[in-house]
Amino acid sequence: FERTAREKHCRLYRPAYDTLRTLSRSLRGQVFDYGAYHELRIPLLGTYQVNNAAVAITAAEVLARKGWAITPETLRAGLERTRWRGRFELLSEEPAVLVDGSHNPQGIRATAESLREYFPEGGLHFVVGVLADKDHRSMMQSILPLGASFITVTPPSPRALEGEKLAEELRSLGAKQVTAAASIPEACEAALEQAGTKGAVCALGSLYMVGDLTKALEEGLKKRRSEKMEFTKGSCEAFVEVLASKAPVPGGGGASALVGAVGTALGNMVGSLTLGKKKYADVQEDIVALKAQADRLQRELLELVQKDAELFEPLSKAYGLPKETEEQRAEKARVMEGALRDACGVPLEIMEKCCKAIRLHQEFAAKGSALAISDVGVGVACCRAALLGASLNVFINTKSMADRAYAEEINGKAEKMLSQYVALADEIFEDVRRRFD
């Protein structure tokens, strides 16, 4: 750099590394002081990234002195929004999943240093693939002490070292758990399976496969999140256990949808017990139609248990967005408003389904078997509770909306359903109760 600067008659600017001090470091980013700047934040991981940030700051300061519109505020905001795909990039926190494009001994050593900082206990599950013309033995020696398992792949390049040969080399170096995978998706799936929810995966070794690794890992994570969030597929015990935990979902909206589905099913049961009974021969066609409606409502309410959980995740992330600069606050407000609208939609839909279910109970009470009338009362009570519960999830979200006209429109819809159908549910319940006098 010095020689080139002299040859080009250019001034060489050096970052003041002696003023660089890392304050904190986590999987969500790093905070550091540099020169006159305090508590600068970058979302990038890797111990070397604060040094890179110092270079970027120095360059920005030079440009600012030359007339570029760069202020301390815009510099800070730019650092906070920096993203570097495939460079010690975090795809997930639980499990921790990292993709890194380091592909030579120097790069791998820097990655290993960062991994030791974030995972001092080691125990990582590596997906690795390298080119044959690289010093791959030295590269593997750098990460070997950090690995619990190694899954090797063949990068998509004519210069690639075969995954099986890399696996043999790792075994010769003393690695115990080594597998050669037939493809990148297969390797990523195996690594995620080994990591579970509390482990860590790191995929690295070649720039040629960073895109494929990222895609395969993101798809695997998405699949696992989907499977994990299928709350209605497990047991009642499992649902209640996760509901009672610190997990953000399911919450009141999902619980309301489930209670509504249970209440609808009780009315549906009354219909089932009425079918085929001679005493109710004149209402058989009506009961068949009512049961078809109840079947559909049950399915829809169960789907809303899942949908409520899925739409809460963007809202929870929106709450955590930075708000230190004016630009950040504007962006957070924009994202929050959209997430709040989406989060309101599901509980409002739950309310609408519960209103329909309450109407069905009125029909089942009038036409269903008298021997099962108590189940109509229990069912309508469940639907009433679900209606009230879902309304609270509407109101808590509309309260935070900036668009008050839209919020009041949604509140009006919810209030109208409450005023009409809570009273109707009470009427049906009292009618059932009077039959026991």
Secondary structure, DSSP 8 states (H G I E B T S, - for coil): -HHHHHHTT-------GGG-EEEEEETTEEEEEETTEEEEEE---STTHHHHHHHHHHHHHHHHHTT----HHHHHHHHHT---TTSSEEEEETTEEEE----SHHHHHHHHHHHHHH-TT--EEEEE--BTTS-HHHHHHHHGGGEEEEEE---SSTTB--HHHHHHHHHHTT-SSEEE-SSHHHHHHHHHHHHTTTSEEEEES-GGGHHHHHHHHHHHHHHHHHHHT-GGGS-HHHHHHHHTSS-S-S-HHHHHHHHHHHHHHHHHHHHHHHTT-GGGGGGHHHHHHHHHHHHHHHHHHHHHHHHHHHHHHHHHHHHTS--SSHHHHHHHHHHHHHHHHHHHHHHHHHHHHHHHHHHHHHHHHHHS-GGGHHHHHHHHHHHHHHHHHHHHHHHHHHTT-S-HHHHHHHHHHHHHHHHHHHHHHHHHHHHHHHTT-
